[in-house]
Amino acid sequence: MNPNFLETPIPYLKGVGPNRADTLGSELGIQTYRDLLHLFPNRYLDKTSYYKINQLQPSGADVQVIGKIVHIKTVEQKRGKRLVASFVDETGEMELVWFRSHKWIRENLKINEPYVVFGKTKRYGSTFSMPHPEMELLSEHRKGLKISMQPIYPSTEKLSNKGITNRVIAKMMQQLFLECKGQFPKSLSTAILDELKLIPKSEALFNIHFPKNQELLAKAQFRLKFEELFYVQLQLISKKLLRKQKIKGLSFDKVGENFNTFFNDHLPFELTNAQKRVIKEIRNDMGSNAQMNRLLQGDVGSGKTIVGLMCMLLAIDNGFQTCLMAPTEILANQHYNGLKELLGDMEINISLLTGSTKKSDRNGIHEQLENGELNILVGTHAVLEDKVQFKNLGLAIIDEQHRFGVAQRSKLWHKNEIPPHILVMTATPIPRTLAMSLYGDLDISVIDELPPGRKPIKTVHRFDSNRLKVFQFIKDEIKKGRQIYMVYPLIQESEALDYKDLMDGYESISRDFPLPEYQISIVHGKMKPKDKDYEMERFVKGETQIMVATTVIEVGVNVPNASVMIIESGERFGLSQLHQLRGRVGRGAEQSFCILMTSHKLSEDAKTRLETMVRTNDGFEIAEVDLKLRGPGDLMGTQQSGMLNLKIADIVKDNQILKTARYHALQLFKDDPRLEREENRSILFAYTKMMQQKTIWNYIS
């Protein structure tokens, strides 16, 4: 077969034409034969059995029956009419019913000719009826491709209105296979096919669209899912290898005075084994001649900042500048103050650059950056501005990676002639399956233990009816000198409603916790940044005991004395958000608590989220549950999920296939890095085509 045959525009397929092609293009993105081939069915109907009329049951299942139409009539009803045909076989009689398109159907039905009808049956009294059946003359049915299991393809309202039914799509698919003569280029090596006992490509594609039985369908699905995930992994792994070979990195070969002074005299506590392991991994990266691109994952409070600072000191000891970029001013301020406190009297020059930095201070920072006097710059997106120029940036740390796009990360690359090492930190645990698929081009380090002395946070779920007991508990904690967060949901679409929720909550709390005995801070998105910072500051200093807020406090605020987190309407939050909020407490040595308040009306998903929060503090376990509930696209946000435009595989359900695919992709690059061997020629061809097209499925057929 001509390898470009599948690039043929879809209007050329017999039975499609320009009008249908327009609809297929706008509704399903089908432009070529290849696009149609990769429109995979959502589900299948088993058409292996034919029922007799006297065997029908009121089960609501789809059935097919062979018989003849003996009589047609129109029946008046309260609204409109219905067309009714009497359909008989040797065992009895049933009705076929239509509520629209009467004229066309009546003209096309043939009396006393054998038909195969297919659809759901309903029973009225002793008679069964089948509304809007699929129908085919028995003579045509026998001529067609013998499909025992009928594929059901994705559809839209517009497709149905334009008459492009499931049956029409199945006919197009049959035509496509007739024109292709079942020939498709190989896209996997014989070694992989043999080792995994995969069926041939043409057989897999045929059986995904026209499965003869369940067993062949399962084999076809496994083959195509493996192939899709295998090429995703090839793309990620080759990107990583290419970067390591081509992009020269700065070599930090010296562990100098700053690192040692900090390690010996300024460490507030002994490093955990996980922290030591991660620092070693980063040191190896920065000591090699390749540019580092590493993702550092660690739960809230696991000590990522200390690891980041020690890496900065390594860069400074080797004569380079460093920067730390955070998504919000509050978090940037906190990082700045935290680093200054940790460094104490060490002679390290550190500055803060955010949108609020005064112009006169900015000019000083720009000057010190360019002449190399400034060692560490902490900031927000302001760091990315073109006028921010470093003398020699060696390491850039990005906190909360998912808040920054890829374009912003690449801007940091261009702040130095040789790209700086990049360390991306996140407290949002990413499940291993997703990390393998989204960040397969980054090296990953995980801090999976908390510093000693940290007590796990106790989490409980309480209904609104228990509110008085919860308030009493808060009063008892305040008596012990503790502080409390009370967080209300923030959902963009209903800002007015959220604001009302927050203000109603604030009023009822003010009644139960009156002045002057209790002081309350309030923070929400409608406040001016200055007022927000003032209220935050009061709480940080301990001047107020209760902080009533929307989720603006989700990231970063560090108040070791705050030991209780109350989350109102807990059912309205996502799992990762609940976990992030819970991480705002438990930062001191005292026992901390997280109380999830909800109404009694809870969906199944909400129950699962709440039960998971109560059961575990493990961010990775929480992330796995979140992935199952929400799917990869939602979890990662749009920038990240675009690459995973998978047609048939599901990285959650097909976790095992993903692992197998990654293993074989790694083996392939290990044995044949340039894919030069004869047996890998088909993979190289498909892979090269894919890299030109930039998407996964355009190539593998």
VENDA-V137845 format. One record per backbone hydrogen bond with DSSP energy under -0.5 kcal/mol. CO is the residue of the C=O (numbers start at 1). NH is the residue of the N-H. Records with the same first field share a line. If there is no record, write none. Layout:
# VENDA-V137845
CO->NH + NH
This chain:
# VENDA-V137845
2->5
4->7
5->8
6->34
8->33
9->12
10->13
11->17
13->16 + 17
16->20
17->21
18->22
19->23
20->24
21->25
22->26
23->27
24->28 + 30
25->29
29->31
31->10
32->36
33->37
34->38
36->39
38->40
43->152
45->47 + 150
51->66
52->55
53->56
57->59
61->121
63->119
64->51
65->117
67->115
68->70 + 88
69->112
71->86
73->84
75->82
78->80
80->77
82->75
83->98
84->73
85->87 + 96
86->70 + 71
87->94
88->68
89->92
92->89
94->87
95->130
96->85
97->132
98->83
101->105
102->106
103->107
104->108
105->109
109->111
110->113
113->69
114->138
115->67 + 117
116->136
117->65
118->134
119->63
122->124 + 129
123->125
124->127
127->124
128->95
129->122
130->97 + 133
134->118
136->116
137->140 + 141
138->142
139->143
140->144
145->147
146->148
148->47 + 150
150->45
151->153
152->42 + 43
156->160
157->161
158->162
159->164
160->163
163->165
165->169
166->170
167->171
168->172
169->173
170->174
171->175
172->176
173->177
174->178
175->179
176->180
177->181 + 182
180->183
182->184
189->193
190->194
191->195
192->196
193->198
194->197
200->204
201->205
202->206
203->207
204->208
205->209
206->210
211->148 + 149
213->217
214->218
215->219
216->220
217->221
218->222
219->223
220->224
221->225
222->226
223->227
224->228
225->229
226->230
227->231
228->232
229->233
230->234
231->235
232->236
233->237
234->238
235->239
236->240
237->241
238->242
239->243
240->244
241->245
242->246
243->247
246->248
247->291
250->252
251->253
254->256
256->260
257->261
258->262
259->263
260->264
261->265 + 266
262->266 + 267
272->276
273->277
274->278
275->279
276->280
277->281
278->282
279->283
280->284
281->285
282->286
283->287
284->288
285->288
286->252
289->249
292->422
293->443
294->296 + 424
295->297 + 445
296->426
297->447
299->302
301->451
303->307
304->308
305->309
306->310
307->311
308->312
309->313
310->314
311->315
312->316
313->317
314->318
315->318 + 320
316->319
321->394 + 395
322->377
323->397
324->379
325->399
328->332
329->333
330->334
331->335
332->336
333->337
334->338
335->339
336->340
337->341
338->342
339->343
340->344
343->346
346->348
348->350
349->375 + 376
351->378
353->380
354->357
358->362
359->363
360->364
361->365
362->366
363->367
364->368
365->369
366->370
367->371
368->372 + 373 + 374
369->372 + 391
373->375
375->322
376->351 + 378
377->324
378->353
379->326
380->383
381->384
382->385
385->388
387->389
392->321
394->421
395->323
396->423
397->325 + 399
398->425
400->403
401->404
405->409
406->410
407->411
408->412
409->413
410->414
412->415
413->416
417->419
421->396
422->294
423->398 + 425
424->296
425->400 + 401
426->298
427->429
429->431
431->435
432->436
433->437
434->438
435->439
439->442
443->295
445->297
446->448
447->299
451->454
457->459
458->594
460->596
462->598
463->466
464->467
466->469 + 470
467->471
468->472
469->473
470->474
471->475
472->476
473->477
474->478
475->479
476->480
477->482
478->481
483->563 + 564
484->547
485->566
486->549
487->568
490->492
491->494
492->495
494->498
495->499
496->500
497->501
498->502
499->503
500->504
501->505
502->506
503->507
504->508
505->509
506->510
507->511
508->512
509->513
514->518
519->545 + 546
521->548
523->550
524->527
528->532
529->533
530->534
531->535
532->536
533->537
534->538
535->539
536->540
537->541
538->543 + 544
539->542
545->484
546->521 + 548
547->486 + 549
548->523
549->488
550->553
551->554
554->556
557->559
559->562
561->483 + 563
562->586
563->593
564->485 + 566
565->567 + 595
566->487 + 568
567->570 + 597
569->572
570->573
574->578
575->579
576->580
577->581
578->582
579->583
581->584
582->585
584->559
592->458
593->565
594->460 + 596
595->567 + 597
596->462
597->570
598->464
600->602
603->607
604->608
605->609
606->610
607->611
608->612
609->613
610->614
611->615
612->616
617->619
618->622
619->623
620->624
621->625
622->626
623->627
624->628
625->629
626->630
627->631
630->634
631->635
632->636
633->637
636->640
637->641
638->642
640->643
641->644
642->645
643->645
644->646
650->654
652->655
654->658
655->659
656->660
657->661
658->662
659->663
660->664
661->665
662->666
663->667
664->668
665->669
666->670
667->671
668->672
672->675
677->680
678->681
680->684
681->685
682->686
683->687
684->688
685->689
686->690
687->691
688->692
689->693
690->694
696->699 + 700
699->701
701->185
